[in-house]
Amino acid sequence: MEEDRIEVLSGLFNGLTTGAPICMLVWNKDTDSQAYDETRYKPRPGHADYVAAIKYGGYNDHRGGGRFSGRITAGYVMAGAVARKLLKTIGIDVLAHIVQIGGVKAKAKAFDEIIKNTDNNTVRCADTAAIKAMQEAIESAAKEGDSIGGVVEALAVNVPVGLGGPACDTLEGDLARALFAIPAVKGVEFGSGFSAAAMKGSEHNDPFEIRDNRIVTSTNNSGGISGGISNGMPIVARVAFKPAASIARSQQTVDLRNMLPAELAVRGRHDACIVPRAVPVVEAMMAVTLCDHALAAGLIPGVIR
């Protein structure tokens, strides 16, 4: 149970940025690395233990909390906090919420309901009718010594037309790259996503209309991005998280020292479901990416007064 207390080492003075790099630090103090000794030579199925050992010749730090750990996301969230402040100067807001835990799916909710309900429950779900079932699914997996995954939906509103570009600078591509940098992410989709494959063009196309003297679309199957460029509609992305790899149930692995089969039941402090913790991380990575594109487009001035 970390305090997540942030120390700002540089870049701020009298409550304002100075122009110097902003350096923020969170100490990881509540550590217990003993349980990781067992997995040093017995890689956890579903984890990056094996590939890290091979890629770095066995010099990788096996004690947890490194680049393959969810704890790396503390830095993502710190960067995202700065990015969100910059985005708000041009009216862009970012939020995320859980739409699925295991086999339990939430019903679609309006933006106002998402803002109102998400932070009021442990599973960070805007659909109050689905909260209990999601909690029970997590508790059931924990009792079985297992884990469970889920889906986080992220939204960005008031995004202007024109962020991103074709080919190598697509907004979808950059967002996906940032979201896939979050540990345990195995899928990212925008707008109608994979369900678009079963739709006809007449169903998937977003018809244009004029509303309050603005050109908008009556639907948003594009997820706010057309041709790799923001189209002015809310950006909608869904991020699929796999179940956590560290589980208490016995699993088959190998012993890297003698190249023989082995059994492994992971000990230590591990979540049965990491998805609720991932919500602010998804928000942060979307905010950082949009901030990069807004800066590149000259929408955020070098000095904000």
Secondary structure by P-SEA (a helix, b strand, c coil): ccccbbbbccccccccccccbbbbbbbbcccccccccccccccccccaaaaaaaaaccccccccccccccccaaaaaaaaaaaaaaaaaaccccccccccccccccccccaaaaaccccccccccccccaaaaaaaaaaaaaaacccccbbbbbbbccccccccccccccaaaaaaaaaaccccccccccccccccccccccccbbbbbbcccbbbbcccccccccccccccccbbbbbbbccccccccbbbbbcccccccbbbbbbccccccccccaaaaaaaaaaaaaaaaaaaacccccccc
